[in-house]
Amino acid sequence: QLQLVESGGGLVQPGGSLRLSCVASGFRLDYYVIGWFRQVPGKEREGVSCVTSSGGSTNYADSVKGRFAISRDNAKNTVYLQMNSLEPEDTGVYYCAARRYITARAMCENSVGDYWGQGTQVTVSS
C-alpha cells in the first residue's frame, strides 16, 4: 500500500520551532518531487515548500523564506520541514505530497500531488 505519513506537529509559542517529517511506505520517495502544503479553514491550500527528487532544487512560499527549510533523506525515505521563528499565521494542517515529472516550483504553485498524507496539525499560539 502506497502511503505518506506526516508527524512532528504540535502546539508551539510564537518564535519557536518544529520539525515535520514525511515518511513514505510502499514506494521509493527518491523518484518523486515532494511538497509540504498547509490548509487553514476557509482558505485555499497553500504550497509551503517543495523539493526535487535529488534535493538539488527547492521552492518556498514568500511567507516562509528564511524561516523554513526543506530537506530529504532518500535513504530513510523521508522528507523534513524545519520550521523556525514560527508565527501565528503559520497555524494550519500541514500535508506532504509526492508527484513525479514536475518541477518543485510548479508543484508548490499548483498544490498538486499524486499521493497525499493525512496531515499533521501545527498551532502557533501563546
N, C-alpha and C positions, 0 to 999 in steps of 0.2 A: 504494500500500500504506500503510495506516494504521499508524504506528509511533511509539513513545515510546522515547527513548534517554537513559539516565542517564549521567553522568560526574562526576568530581571526588572519588570515594572514594579511600581510601588508608590508610596507617598514620600515626598521629599520637600524640604523647605526651599524657598527661592534662593538661588546661589549654589545649591547642592548639585550632586552628580549621581548619575545612574549609568549602568552599562546593560544594554539589552543584548540578548543572544537569540539567534535564529538557527535552529538545528534541523537539518534535513534527514529524513529517513526514507528508504525505498528508492532513492536516486542520488546521483552524484551532483553536488552543488557546483562543482568546478566547470560544468558545462553551461552554467546559467549566469545571466546578469541578475543580481539580487537588489531589491529595493526595500527601503523602510518607508512606510506611509503612516499617516495618523488621521484619525477620524474624530471629529468633535460633533456632538448632536447639533443638527441644524446647519451644518456646513459640509461642503464637498470634501471628499477625501483628498489629502494633500501629500504629494511626494516630498519626503523629508530628505532622503539621501539614497543614492543608488551607486552600485559599483559593478564594473565589468567582471567577466569570469576570471580574468587573470589578476584582478585587483589594480591594474595599471591606470585605470581612468575612473574618476568619481564625479558625482554631481551632488550639489547641495542646494536646498531651498535658501533663498536670500536670508530668511529669518533665522537660520541656524548656522550660517557660515561663521567660522571662527570659534564656535562653541561645541559643535558636534563633529565626530569623526567616525567614518565607517571603515571597517576592515574585515578581512576574511581569512580564515584558516581552512584551506581546502582539505588539508589532511584530516581535519576534525569535522569536515562537512558543516562548518559553522560560519556564520557572518555575525559581526558585532556592530553595535552602535553605541559609542561612548558619548554620553551627553553631559556636558559641563555647563556651569553657570546657568542652571535651569531657571526658567521664568514661568510665571503662572500661565502665560499664553502657550506654553509647551504641553499643557494638560491635554490628554486625549487617549484614545486607544491606539496603540501602535501595532501595526501589522507588518510582517515581512512577506515578500512575494518573489517568485522566480519566473524568469522568462528567457527564452533563447532568441537569438537573431534580432537583437535590438540594442541601441546604444543606451548607456546609462542615463544620458540626458533625456532621451525620448521616453524611457520607462518612467522616470520621475515626472516629467511634464504631463504625461498622459495617464498616469496612475493605472498602468496595466500590468497584468501578470497572468501566467498560466496556472500557477499554484499559489495558494494563499494560506497563511497560518490563521489561527483562531484569535490572535490579538492578545496584547498584554496592556493593562491599564497603567498609565503614568499620570500621577496627580501631583502638581506643584502648588503647594499652599503652605501658608504659615499658620 
